[in-house]
Each structure stands twice: as C-alpha cells, then as structure tokens.
Amino acid sequence: MTAADWARSRFGATFDAQNKGSHGGRTKLLLVSQPTVKLLHKYFDGDADRGACDPAKLTVRDLGTLVDREPSKLREVALFLSRRGTMLRARLFREHYWAPALRAAGLDVDPHQGRHWFVTNALRNIEASVANEADLRRRKDELIDYMAWKTRDRTLAAYEHVQRREAFLDTLASIHNEMRRRSKSFQSAPPPPPSTLASTVSTAVVDEDLRLLTGDYGDD
C-alpha cells in the first residue's frame, strides 16, 4: 500500500487496496478502527518508527501537502517501510512481525484466517440485528460488496455453511447430554416382570434406538 491509498480518506480510516486478481488495480475499500488510525499516525510521525527508516522523514502533514501540490508523488511513498527503507512486503511482515507476535500470544493462525474471523463475526452481527428478510438480504449484499467477492453468493454460502455448522455444535452438546441421560436411565432401571406393560414399552424404546443405529427398519 502507498500513501495514495490512504489519501482517499485524507489520512483517516479508509484506504484503497488491490484485490486478489485485480492486477494491481485498487478495487477494494478497507476500513479500520479509530484506534488503528491513531497508531498509524504515530507510526508515521514518530522518529523511532517509520521516521527512522525514511530518508525523506515524511510526516502525515507532509502527505497532506503532497495531496494538494503533487498528488502523483503519493504513489511513490510506501505506507510501511522495512528497516532498509524499502517497501515492506507481505512475506517480510508475516515472518518478522506477524509470526513473532502470535508466538508471544500463544496463537497459530495466518492473516487469511483473520479475514475469515471478520466475515464470520460480521454475519453474526447482521443476523442478530436485522428486522426482516429484506433487511437481511440488503445487509448481506453490503458485506459482499465490501469484501469484493467475485463469486458473491457462492462465497457467502460457504461462510454461512461454516456458521451453521458452528452453531450446531452448541446444539450438539445438548444432544449428547440427552443421549447420556437416556443411556443411564436404561442402565439404572430395575428389570420389570416380563409380563408387564412397562417391559413392553421399555423394550420398544430400546428397539427403536437400535433401529436408528443399525438402519434396520424392517418392512415398515
């Protein structure tokens, strides 16, 4: 990313960015939090941060001047710099910043998983806050546009499938509890006389469970 990408919001919370397969074209819009904006300003203006690697010692105020006088030069200003003063590449960031930070936190994830985490939480928020189906469809379309998915509904369906699977895990716990309860009730129940109705009912329940397990439903 360059200073020109950041200039689209006058160095605020939004950035232009290239997308996978966009061949360098800025087809995606990124939005960050206000605390992130403050950190980025501090990184750009701090003598011990970006300033220590930038021979030109550009500050955010300098970028604002370039917007008004020579906006084309902003494309030459890398947003993030390596210690050598060159543009910080993704692989270098992952190896020397992302991975060490994760190790310190006891985590093992890659940046792409952060993207999945964001989309999953966005869908949860949308589904919890909409009032009707029309509103749900509109909000999901807005998410699709923001993520700039080429396959649109197909990609969304894949996320929704994962979300449903995760939601079912909560249900699964109660299913397991019920299965254990039924198993214990069969084990702890005293054996009734063979001639009683209770025995017939109990046997029928057990037989029904066995049919579910074996798939043997007889001729019914």
HELIX and SHEET records of a PDB file:
HELIX    1   1 ALA A    3  ALA A    7  1                                   5    
HELIX    2   2 GLN A   34  ASP A   45  1                                  12    
HELIX    3   3 ARG A   50  ALA A   52  5                                   3    
HELIX    4   4 VAL A   60  ARG A   69  1                                  10    
HELIX    5   5 PRO A   71  GLU A   76  5                                   6    
HELIX    6   6 ALA A   90  PHE A   93  1                                   4    
HELIX    7   7 ARG A   94  TRP A   98  3                                   5    
HELIX    8   8 ALA A   99  ALA A  105  1                                   7    
HELIX    9   9 PRO A  111  SER A  129  1                                  19    
HELIX   10  10 GLU A  133  MET A  147  1                                  15    
HELIX   11  11 ASP A  153  SER A  188  1                                  36    
HELIX   12  12 LEU A  197  THR A  214  1                                  18    
SHEET    1   A 2 THR A  14  GLN A  18  0                                        
SHEET    2   A 2 ARG A  26  LEU A  31 -1                                        
END                                                                             
